[in-house]
Amino acid sequence: MWGADWGVGWRYTGMQEMLGCGFLTTDGEEWIGARNGLKPACNRNNTDGFETLEKVNDKLLERIEERGGVVDMGSLLFDAVSGLP
């Protein structure tokens, strides 16, 4: 079990608000559970086509530029994905 060897517990305090309790902020059995939950999303069918993600990214970059680089990412992300299939 190499998930137990990461030693990332110290990150959790600083990153929990943004990332919560997941594979980036946990060790051991918690890490294994988080990784197993994420693993199905990483199959080829879910990682081959980035067209939708590219559209969202382009929208985000346009909006960030329009606002001079100072933005509320929460509202921008919501707006960027609104109306996508």
C-alpha positions, 0 to 999 in steps of 0.5 A: 500500500504505497498510499500510506507513505505519502506523508501529506497529513500536514497539508490538510489543515491548509488545503481542506477549505479548497480541496476537502478530504480527498486523495490530495490531502489524505494518507493511508486508508482514507487515501485508498478510499478517495483514490478508489472513488476517483479511479473510474472517472479516469478511464479512457472514455472520460479522458480522450475528448477534451472539446467541452473542457477546452470550451469552458477553459476558453470562456474562463480565460476571456472573462478573466482578461475582461476583468483585468485578472481580478476575479471571483472564480466561483461565479466564473466557473458557474457561468462557464459551465452554464448551458453546456450539454 
